[in-house]
């Protein structure tokens, strides 16, 4: 990500924005995918951004140099920037701590989910209950016009998120310019350490449960399991993964386990060694299931959608997913900074490679409310009344 920082944009913002996209923190059992901050709703990624990744050999050499103490933090950042790999990234100790907090289900922010409209305006999709933004009187539907005096209209959503989160700790103020109808005003909430709201559940009249998963943070699989157990009767499930930038792969496998009775979820190679991720036994294999995806569905979310598709468990509806299926390994330097370097790639149960290709839906539909309506129609056709 750092190697593609646009000219004139502060490198701090590029690093912070990368936290919304990077496939981070490889764990003992596998890997972790992208994180997020004050962000929700649909993400759109232009096709021209799907550029070839750098070679694993290059990043292996960088990792070896770091491990042997041959390079310091500044040299490591320069090497990562020049590696040619869009997913290898360099983080300061503070940025990486924020990343880990996000995966743990916490983040520093003000509690806003934002989206960019077609005309470039930044709209507020959702305000987290009890958050600093909520206490400041910000409402869903308001327009965000500026952050700390900087106009945000026309800016990428990732940059807006980076500015909302900032590089400071909880307790620091951020000035937000807002517009509601003809009224314009400013508020200055203080950033706080907030719990993420990664899973939302609602029931559609007529017999469908919509489970929206924004990211795979710690505990998401358990939350999804509770949502399934608590749904009325035998409602069909619409699993909405639109805009899901990834998260902990172990949590994505846990969600897959809710719908599969064991079996393969994905394979991945690290330094030429093949590994496999399996679902637990005993999942619900009967309830009709539709998975809704878009171009903002990334990483672990793509693995989940693709696995359920390959295993014949779900019908995937929407648009082609982002195509982020590489494995990163963190290398920590002496000052606490971290270089995340590509070491391998994931494949779906049928052997399909996700990286650079994404997951093609079974039924292609455009975004927005129409996509959900189409998905509910498909769910209805699977045998469960969705209306």
PyMOL commands that set and color helices and strands:
alter all, ss='L'
color gray80, all
select helices_A, chain A and resi 2-4+11-18+47-49+56-67+73-81+93-103+132-135+157-165+220-229+249-257+300-310+369-381
alter helices_A, ss='H'
color red, helices_A
select strands_A, chain A and resi 89-91+106-109+112-116+122-127+143-147+150-151+176-180+183-187+192-195+199-204+208-213+236-240+264-270+273-278+289-293+315-318+326-332+338-348+363-364
alter strands_A, ss='S'
color yellow, strands_A
deselect
rebuild
show_as cartoon
